[in-house]
Amino acid sequence: MDLFSAIQLAEIVSTFFYTFIGVVLMFLVWKMIDWMTPFPILKEIEKDQNIALAILIGFLFLSIAIIIAAVILS
């Protein structure tokens, strides 16, 4: 029980707050990417089975998540 007694309420609240901020930023980035492309991304990935585009979008989200995490931690 010593491990759980060291957890502060402020740490839990800040974790939820920064998680919410990160998810909102990722959603905004998705909407911006979807708005900037001249074709529907979801149609290309789901219906046309464009694996290269899916990998590219996945790596893009991974890199943006790393940038958001670095900004939040700094």
SULFENZI-V633875 format. One record per run of one state. SS is the DSSP state (alpha for helix, beta for strand, coil for the rest). FROM is the first residue (numbers start at 1). TO is the last residue. If there is no record, write none. Layout:
ss:SS from:FROM to:TO
ss:SS from:FROM to:TO
//
This chain:
ss:coil from:1 to:1
ss:alpha from:2 to:5
ss:coil from:6 to:8
ss:alpha from:9 to:36
ss:coil from:37 to:40
ss:alpha from:41 to:46
ss:coil from:47 to:50
ss:alpha from:51 to:73
ss:coil from:74 to:74
//
